[in-house]
Amino acid sequence: MRRFFQGTILVALTTVSMATTTFAADPSLIFDCRLEFASQDTKVEICTASDERALVKIVWQQKKDTPPTLIKAMFSADSEKLWQSLAIPSGDPKIQRDAQDKLRRELYEYGPQHLNSRTHAVLDFIVNFAQPETSLKGFDPKFTEQLQALQTLGSWYNLICDAFGKTREATVNVKDTEFRKTYTVGDSNSLCPGRCGAGCAQFYEWRVNQYTQECLNHDACTDLKGVVLGECQVLFVQAALGYLLAPNCADRPSNQAHWR
């Protein structure tokens, strides 16, 4: 899966209660927030809404003497892994490679297992999906199309470990037009197509060797359209489930669908 996003002492890593707050888009919605993670440059709050939705709010100081990047991801009550909307109220800031690597290392040292699964999902996107030196765009809040696309799949993800080193076809549907492209799965000369994650390896990554058909399809869309989200965001949602949930191929080398 494509992405087109050193050591620092952590300042605070404890969970503390925060005051309740309201959401500008819906003043009647009350959030109970708590600090989940903080470092010298990053603060993450997770908030539970009065209607049981969850909001993950990240304030990320990418570069000294520049305004921090604000990221807000909203989750439905029953979603632990995939956000309904991802907003960047601070505009479309560029992801700085050094800041991204620094945050990835901080999180690795802290231990992702200590994070709420919703927080983990959003931070995973920031440090392992977003492409450095390009603008970080928000995720389309119109989620119905994405959910319908997942339902037509019938499974969370489809492992293609047995296809490693072999040719396999990827299928991309964009605006009612179908594209097909053939790859050698895992080819290091082509950024390891089919791998869930950026290229063949990532600095301090949390997952190493997952290969799914959905990640291969998203690779093809990114190659064809030059974007990670945008026209490829439905495929991104499909691929993200494998990235978040699939086992490493070394642990489970077979083609299989994983059903809901």
C-alpha positions in Angstrom: 0.0 0.0 0.0 1.5 3.3 -1.1 1.9 6.5 1.0 2.5 9.7 -1.0 3.4 10.9 6.0 15.6 11.5 16.6 14.8 10.3 19.7 12.9 12.6 22.1 12.2 12.3 25.8 8.4 12.0 26.4 7.1 14.8 28.5 3.9 13.2 29.8 2.4 9.8 29.2 -0.3 9.5 31.8 -4.0 9.7 31.3 -5.7 12.6 33.1 -9.2 13.9 33.2 -10.0 16.9 31.1 -13.0 19.3 31.3 -16.1 18.6 29.2 -16.4 20.6 25.9 -18.8 21.1 23.1 -18.4 20.5 19.3 -18.6 23.6 17.1 -20.6 21.8 14.4 -23.2 20.7 17.0 -23.2 22.8 20.2 -25.7 20.4 21.8 -23.1 17.6 21.6 -21.2 17.3 24.9 -17.8 15.6 25.0 -16.0 14.3 28.0 -12.3 14.5 27.1 -9.1 13.0 28.5 -5.5 13.3 27.6 -4.2 10.0 26.2 -0.7 10.9 25.0 1.6 13.8 25.1 5.2 14.5 24.1 7.2 17.6 23.5 5.5 18.3 20.2 2.3 16.3 20.3 -0.9 16.2 22.4 -3.6 13.6 21.8 -7.1 13.8 23.5 -9.8 11.2 23.1 -13.3 12.4 23.8 -16.6 10.5 24.3 -19.7 12.3 23.1 -23.1 12.4 24.7 -24.5 10.4 21.8 -21.6 7.8 22.3 -19.6 8.9 19.3 -15.9 9.3 19.9 -13.6 12.2 18.8 -9.8 11.9 18.6 -8.1 15.3 18.7 -4.4 15.7 17.9 -2.4 18.9 18.2 0.9 18.3 16.4 3.7 20.8 16.4 5.6 19.7 13.3 8.1 22.5 13.1 9.4 25.1 15.6 8.0 28.6 15.2 5.1 27.4 13.0 1.4 27.0 13.9 0.6 23.4 15.1 -1.3 21.0 12.9 -4.8 20.3 14.3 -6.4 16.9 13.3 -9.8 15.7 14.4 -11.2 12.3 13.6 -14.8 11.3 14.5 -15.8 7.7 15.1 -19.3 6.2 15.3 -20.2 4.4 18.5 -19.6 1.0 17.1 -16.4 1.7 15.2 -13.1 1.0 16.9 -10.8 1.1 13.8 -12.2 3.3 11.1 -13.2 7.0 11.4 -16.3 8.5 9.9 -14.6 11.8 9.1 -11.1 13.2 9.3 -10.9 17.0 9.5 -7.8 19.3 9.3 -9.2 22.6 10.7 -5.7 24.1 10.4 -5.9 23.9 6.6 -3.8 21.6 4.4 -0.5 21.6 6.1 2.4 19.7 4.5 3.7 16.6 6.4 7.3 17.2 7.4 9.3 14.0 7.1 11.4 14.7 10.1 8.4 15.5 12.3 6.7 12.3 11.0 9.7 10.1 11.8 10.1 11.7 15.2 6.4 11.1 16.1 6.7 7.5 14.8 9.6 6.9 17.1 8.0 8.5 20.1 4.9 6.3 19.6 7.0 3.2 19.2 8.9 3.9 22.4 5.7 4.6 24.2 4.1 1.3 23.0 1.1 1.4 20.6 -0.5 -1.3 22.8 -1.1 1.5 25.4 -3.2 3.5 23.1 -7.0 3.4 22.6 -7.7 1.6 19.3 -9.3 4.7 17.8 -6.3 6.8 18.7 -4.0 4.1 17.3 -5.9 4.1 14.0 -5.6 7.9 13.5 -1.9 8.1 14.5 -1.2 5.1 12.2 -2.6 7.1 9.3 -0.4 10.1 10.2 2.9 8.3 10.6 2.6 5.4 8.2 0.1 6.5 5.4 0.4 10.2 4.8 3.1 11.0 2.3 5.8 13.4 3.6 6.3 16.7 1.9 2.7 16.8 0.6 -0.4 18.3 2.0 -2.4 16.4 4.5 -6.0 16.3 3.3 -9.1 15.6 5.3 -11.1 12.4 4.8 -14.5 12.7 3.1 -17.2 12.7 5.8 -19.7 11.2 3.4 -19.1 7.7 4.7 -22.1 5.9 3.3 -20.3 5.2 0.0 -17.4 3.7 1.8 -19.5 1.5 4.0 -21.5 0.2 1.0 -18.2 -0.6 -0.8 -17.1 -2.7 2.2 -20.4 -4.5 2.3 -20.1 -5.6 -1.3 -16.7 -7.1 -0.5 -18.3 -9.4 2.1 -15.1 -9.8 4.1 -12.7 -7.7 6.1 -9.7 -8.5 4.0 -8.3 -11.1 1.7 -4.7 -12.3 2.3 -2.6 -13.0 -0.8 0.5 -14.4 0.9 0.7 -17.3 -1.6 1.0 -14.8 -4.4 4.3 -13.3 -3.1 6.8 -13.2 -6.0 4.1 -14.0 -8.5 2.1 -11.8 -10.9 -1.4 -10.8 -9.7 -4.0 -8.5 -11.1 -5.3 -5.4 -9.3 -8.7 -4.0 -10.0 -9.6 -0.3 -9.6 -13.1 1.2 -10.0 -13.1 5.0 -10.2 -16.2 7.0 -11.2 -17.8 3.9 -12.8 -14.7 3.2 -14.9 -12.7 0.0 -14.2 -8.9 -0.2 -14.5 -6.8 -3.3 -14.3 -3.1 -3.5 -13.6 -0.8 -6.5 -13.1 2.0 -6.5 -10.5 4.6 -8.9 -9.1 3.5 -9.1 -5.5 6.2 -8.0 -3.1 8.6 -6.9 -5.9 11.1 -4.6 -4.1 11.9 -2.8 -7.3 8.3 -1.6 -7.4 7.8 -0.6 -3.8 6.5 -4.1 -2.8 3.0 -3.9 -4.3 0.3 -5.6 -2.2 2.0 -4.8 1.1 -0.2 -3.0 3.5 1.9 0.0 4.4 4.3 2.4 2.7 6.7 0.8 0.3 8.7 -2.3 1.5 9.5 -1.1 5.0 8.9 1.8 7.3 11.0 3.3 10.1 9.8 1.8 13.4 6.6 0.5 11.8 4.1 -1.4 13.9 3.2 -4.0 11.2 5.7 -5.5 8.8 4.6 -8.1 6.3 0.9 -8.0 5.5 -0.2 -8.6 1.9 -3.9 -8.3 0.9 -5.8 -7.9 -2.4 -7.3 -4.7 -1.1 -3.8 -3.2 -0.5 -2.8 -4.3 -4.0 -5.9 -2.6 -5.4 -5.1 0.6 -3.5 -1.5 0.5 -4.8 -2.9 0.4 -8.4 -5.3 3.3 -7.7 -2.5 5.4 -6.2 -0.2 4.6 -9.2 -3.0 5.5 -11.7 -4.3 8.6 -9.9 -1.4 9.8 -7.9 -3.3 10.2 -4.6 -3.8 8.2 -1.5 -7.3 9.5 -0.7 -9.2 11.6 -3.2 -10.5 9.3 -6.0 -8.9 6.3 -4.2 -10.5 6.8 -0.8 -13.0 4.0 -1.1 -10.1 1.6 -1.9 -8.2 3.2 1.0 -10.9 2.3 3.4 -11.0 -1.3 2.1 -7.2 -1.5 2.4 -7.0 0.0 5.8 -9.0 -2.9 7.3 -6.2 -5.3 6.3 -3.6 -2.9 7.5 -5.2 -2.7 10.9 -6.2 -6.3 11.3 -4.4 -8.7 9.0 -1.7 -11.0 10.4 1.9 -11.0 9.0 2.2 -13.4 6.0 5.2 -15.1 7.6 2.8 -16.1 10.4 0.0 -17.2 8.1 1.1 -17.9 4.5 -2.1 -18.6 2.7 -4.8 -16.9 0.6 -8.0 -16.6 2.6 -10.9 -14.3 3.2 -11.7 -13.1 6.7 -15.4 -12.8 7.1 -17.3 -10.5 9.4 
